[in-house]
Amino acid sequence: MNTPTTTVAMLLVTLVLTPFSSAGAREVLALQVSPRTAMGPTSIRVRAVVEHDSTNRMLEVSADSGGVYQSSAIELDGDEAAKINEVVFRDMPKGEYEIIVRLLDSSGRVRALARSSVTIAGDVD
């Protein structure tokens, strides 16, 4: 029999158990990019938030519009490395940029990859 009390009890059980179903699925790499849109030339700030892990060795950060490419590499010291890593690409001209961050392990394999996009409108005179 489906009474209001039973329905409320089932809802509470679902709400209580839901957080535990994804507890082991933490995000290894998160990406924050600022600004998403701007007038050029401008700086693009890329912040990579990396979960501590003993196998983390390198972050590769790139901004590519097809006509302009910039990249940076940051060495990581495993689980002792900073959790937040930031790269600033300065004076980026007009374009549609794909931002890619790769987290590499000690063998050079990609552990995680994050992508974002930035639109820089016409140059300011």
N, C-alpha and C positions, 0 to 999 in steps of 0.2 A: 504494500500500500504506500502510495506516495503522498505523504502529508507535508504541510509546510515545515514542520520540525525536521523531518527526514531530509527535505531539500536543503534547509539551512545547514544541517549537520554535514551533508555531502559537500556543500560549497566550502565550509570551513576546513574539512579534511583536504580538499583540493588546494586551497590557498596555503595551508600549512606545509603540505608535501611538495608543492611546485618548486620552491627555491632549491630543494635538495636534488631534484632531478638533473639540474645543470651545474651542480657545484664543481664537478671535475672538468668542465668545459670552459676554462678561463681563456681569455684572449691573450695570445702571445705577443702581438704587435698591434698597437692602435696608432692611428695617424690623425694629426690635427694640422690643417693648412690654413694660413691667413695671409692676405685676404683671399676670398673666393673670386671676387671681381674687383677690378681697380682700373684707373687710368694709368697709362704707362708714360715713361718708365717707372717701375716701382719695385719694391723688394717683396719677395715671397718668403714667408717664414714657415718652415716645416718642422713640426715637433713630433718625434717618434717616442711613444711610450712603450717600453720593452719590459716584459715580465722577466724577473731574474731567473737565470738558468745557467748551469755550469758550462753548457756547450756554446753559449753565445760568444761570438768572436768578432763580428763585423756588421756594421750597418752601412749599406750603400743607399744614398739618397740622390735622386736625379729629377731634373725638370727638363722636359723636352717638348718643343713646339713644332718640330720638323725642321725649322730654320735656325733655331737657337737651342743649344744643349748645354746644361751645366750639371755637374755632379760633385759629390763629396763622399768621402769614406770616413767612418768613425770606428776606430778599434774599440772592442769591448773586452772587458776582463771577466768573462763568465758571469757568475752570480754576484760578483763584487762590482760590476759595472753600474753606472748611473742608470736609474730607471727612465729618466726623461733626458732625451738628447735632441738638440735643436741645431738646425742649419738655416742660414739666411742666404738666399740668392739675391744679390743686389742689382739694381738698375736693369731689370728684365723688361725688354721692349714688348710692344704689342704682339699678341698671339694667344692661341689656345694651348695651354700647357698641360701635359700629363705629368703628374707627380707620382713617382714610384719609390717606395722604400722596401729594401730587401734586408732581411735578417739572416746572416750566414752563420753556420756552425764551424767548428774547428777543421772540418774537412772541406770547407768552401761550399757546402750544399746549402740551398735556400731552405731555411726553417719556416719562414713566414714572409708574406708579401702583402703590402697594402698599397692602394692606389687612390688618387684623388685628381681633381682637375681645377685649373685656375684660368679665368678669362681676363686678359689685360687688353683694354680697349685702346684706341688710337693715342699716340703720343701727345702729351701736353706741350704746347709751344711756349 
